[in-house]
Amino acid sequence: MDLVQKRKELLIVAFTKLLNAAMAHRLIRGVLLKKTDKKLYELFVEVNPLGRPRKVQYDKYLVTRNLVYAVDKALKNKRISPKVRRGLLKVLLGNIFLGGRDRIEAFKQKFGYAPPGFLTISPGGACNLHCDQCYAGDLSQDYDKLDFDILDRIITDKTENWGSFFTVISGGEPFMWKSQGKDILDMAEKHLDNYFLIYTNGTLIDEKRAERMAELGNVTPAISVEGFEEETDQRRGEGVYRRIIKAFENLRKSGVPFGISLTATKDNAELLLSDKFIDFYFNQQGAIYGWIFQYMPIGCKFTLDLLITPEQRLKMFFREQKLIEEDKLFIADFWNSGSISDGCLCAGRTGGYFYIDWHGNIMPCVFTPYSTDNIVEVYKRGDDLNCVLQNPFLKAIREWQRDYGYMAPPDQVGNEITPCPIRDHHRNFYRIVKEHKARPINPEAEEALKSSDFVEGLSSYGEKVAELTDHIWDKEYLEPERKKSDNDSPIKKASS
């Protein structure tokens, strides 16, 4: 380790200890909160280092600000234990935000662009529930899984090659996964330099498991709910809601920060953003964050009939904007909030990710069940994750992202309210899948690919959403950039 790196690590350790002490005191934390808010605005909106549209940067500022306020609220309510607090600072601040720069720069020197920021991995297909329309397909007979050594290698690979310290775990039910006598929390313990976001149905989070998460300090579970008891049990099974409420209690008692994962359909879209729902889950139950996934017509019993309507999606967009800007709620809609990530994150884009399932299939994202390679075979060939990024299927999607306007001049960025290739631009996605002969990973994906009604229906859906949102994107995000460009024009300056 060179002297510069050693000094950097010592500085991070000292800064982390200082912040840890400050976070334990409410008055000091209040002062830091105000200063942090101001600095975040300066960084995102005024400095704007990547030259993105100002409104895009303002959206990013709001969500980042809300993360800070959400953590402060949890600390105030004593819902984050001291060990978790230290883990948040060490991993989130020390590694994710400040660490890994040397590895990122090495990647950029070799490939000409920055690496992905994380991976989403589903290590096991087993699940103790049988939810209707599960995105992962029919898992009732699927007990395949990645071996512990393979999962360990994947996480080590991305950390060393990309400087990535954030790992998302999905499923199946992650807390059912076991391999070589070890479970997912054993993996988190082996990789204490990573922060793990685990999507779970919550039914297996008992007191012992919650206490272990608190002890580790580098895990946050995102627990799936569909609404209140009636809506959740209707989709997930009788009694599931009460088990989720018990899981919340166990996590609060242990001081583990948790969030909720919401699947929005045409039947529950209004409920999930209602004042009653927000108050119950965020104020009464103590959720720190909420991830909204608009229903994707893939997987078990997929149907276009459950899609939120284009009109509902527009209403959700405005409601989410209010909750984020005015109520300081830490939520993100993985479609409507596309501006905070500069559009689609999939296919291994800079700062983005790709997805690996329990069979080892490599896919652009969790919601695109088509693959052209397998991580087990990649490692057998002696390759690594950097080689995966050169996969023509993934590269074709990244090319589409660039053509759509990713990192384009700020007055030419495509509508990031409709950022998704498979959902919002399905004709393009269908073409890419066909051109690269991507293989459906389950019977449902094959059926969707062969159904002209499905292809036309989803394509038309995206076009209708664009009709409702293109003018919003143009007026609120692009028009200010065009005016700024005109004002900065040398011709205009010379004539003024």
Secondary structure, 3 states (H helix, E strand, C coil): CCHHHHHHHHHHHHHHHHHHHHHCCHHHHHHHHHHHHHHHHHHHHHHCCCCCCHHHHHHHHHHHHHHHHHHHHHHHCCCCCHHHHHHHHHHHHHHHHCCCHHHHHHHHHHHCCCCCCEEEECCECCCCCCCCCCCCCCCCCCCCECCHHHHHHHHHHHHHHHCCCEEEECCCCHHHCEECCEEHHHHHHHCCCCEEEEEECCCCCCHHHHHHHHHHCCEEEEEEECCCHHHHHHHHCCCHHHHHHHHHHHHHHHCCCCEEEEEECCCCHHHHCCHHHHHHHHHHCCCCEEEEEECCCCCCCCCHHHCCCHHHHHHHHHHHHHHHHCCCCCEEECCCCHHHHCCCCCCCCCCCCCEECCCCEEECCCCCCEECEEHHHHHHCCCCHHHHCCCHHHHHHHHHHHHHCCCCCCCCCCCCCCCCHHHHCHHHHHHHHHHCCCEECCHHHHHHHHCHHHHHHHHHHHHHHHHHHHHHHHHHHHHHHHHHHHHCCHHHHHHC
